[in-house]
């Protein structure tokens, strides 16, 4: 699903930029999948913890933060999903912090050694924004409606969605 991660407007990474209020200023990593950005208001994040707090609410989960220093962060790099291997590319591109879904032990050590903050937010948490953006775009182009059902999904929500699908199917069948 790399095209969904990489699309410059509808992809997971582009949607994360919107969600977090970041302007994209560059790309990095294999196939240029990673994005580099900064706050739209031109300010810096006071620390890795301040960045984690800023992205936790819209993601609906608290990131794991590996950072040894409480320093201002201006250049924020990110790549959705299991992109922990992009950390070195983000460092080479000049990032002050790197955000992705997963972390492995080597990245934790590298964060401590380099002083570049590493934030792991959960694979699914960083990859659930591109699909609904694409669906909304296609629906608008074709005059359709859609509903994105995220996981985990509670039973009543799923049941209502399924009932609406069957009601629509019945409505369409009755027009024949």
RAZIDA-V174643 format. One record per residue. RES is the residue in one letter. PHI is phi as a letter, one per 40 degrees, with the letter a starting at -180 (none if undefined). PSI is psi in whole degrees, -180 to 180 (* if undefined). D_FIRST is the distance of its C-alpha to the first C-alpha in whole Angstrom. Layout:
# RAZIDA-V174643
res->[RES	RES]
phi->[PHI	PHI]
psi->[PSI	PSI]
d_first->[D_FIRST	D_FIRST]
This chain:
# RAZIDA-V174643
res->[X	X	X	X	X	X	X	X	X	X	X	X	X	X	X	X	X	X	X	X	X	X	X	X	X	X	X	X	X	X	X	X	X	X	X	X	X	X	X	X	X	X	X	X	X	X	X	X	X	X	X	X	X	X	X	X	X	X	X	X	X	X	X	X	X	X	X	X	X	X	X	X	X	X	X	X	X	X	X	X	X	X	X	X	X	X	X	X	X	X	X	X	X	X	X	X	X	X	X	X	X	X	X	X	X	X	X	X	X	X	X	X	X	X	X	X	X	X	X	X	X	X	X	X	X	X	X	X	X	X	X	X	X	X	X	X	X	X	X	X	X	X	X	X	X	X	X	X	X	X	X	X	X	X	X	X	X	X	X	X	X	X	X	X	X	X	X	X	X	X	X	X	X	X	X	X]
phi->[none	d	d	c	c	c	d	c	b	b	c	d	c	c	c	c	d	c	d	c	g	b	c	c	b	a	b	a	g	d	f	f	c	c	b	b	a	a	c	c	c	g	c	b	c	c	a	c	c	c	c	d	c	c	c	c	c	c	c	g	a	c	c	c	b	b	a	c	b	c	b	c	b	b	c	b	b	a	a	c	g	c	b	d	c	c	d	c	c	c	c	c	c	g	c	c	a	b	b	a	c	b	b	b	d	d	c	c	c	c	c	c	c	c	g	c	c	b	b	b	b	h	d	c	c	c	b	b	b	c	d	c	c	c	c	c	c	c	c	c	c	b	g	b	b	a	a	c	b	c	b	c	b	c	d	c	c	c	c	c	c	c	c	c	c	c	c	c	c	c	c	c	c	c	c	c]
psi->[25	-37	-34	-35	-39	-17	131	-17	-41	-12	165	-46	-40	-39	-35	-39	-46	-46	-39	-2	40	142	132	126	-5	176	160	170	176	130	18	39	-32	148	148	136	-178	165	141	-30	1	-6	170	163	135	-29	174	-36	-40	-39	-45	-42	-38	-34	-15	-46	-52	-28	-25	23	154	124	154	127	129	108	132	-14	143	82	156	144	123	-48	109	125	147	154	123	160	-138	59	29	-26	-9	-4	-46	-38	-38	-41	-46	-29	-3	19	145	-24	152	132	132	-171	-37	160	146	164	-42	-36	-34	-43	-42	-39	-43	-38	-36	-20	6	124	143	126	120	121	-4	131	-56	-39	-30	-4	23	18	-27	-46	-48	-29	-43	-45	-43	-40	-49	-42	-42	-42	-37	2	37	169	159	163	126	127	110	161	150	147	128	154	-48	-39	-47	-43	-45	-40	-43	-41	-40	-38	-47	-37	-41	-41	-44	-42	-47	-38	-33	-17	-14	*]
d_first->[0	4	6	5	7	9	11	14	15	13	10	10	12	14	15	16	19	20	20	22	24	23	23	21	23	21	18	18	16	14	13	15	12	14	17	20	22	26	27	28	32	32	33	32	31	34	32	29	30	31	27	26	28	27	23	24	26	23	20	23	23	25	23	25	26	28	30	34	35	35	35	34	30	29	26	23	20	17	13	11	10	12	13	17	17	17	20	22	21	21	25	25	24	27	25	27	25	21	19	16	15	17	20	21	25	25	23	26	29	27	27	31	32	31	31	28	27	23	22	20	19	17	13	13	15	13	10	12	13	10	10	14	14	13	15	18	18	17	20	22	22	23	25	24	23	21	20	17	18	17	18	20	22	26	28	29	26	25	28	29	25	26	29	28	26	29	32	30	30	33	34	32	34	38	37	38]
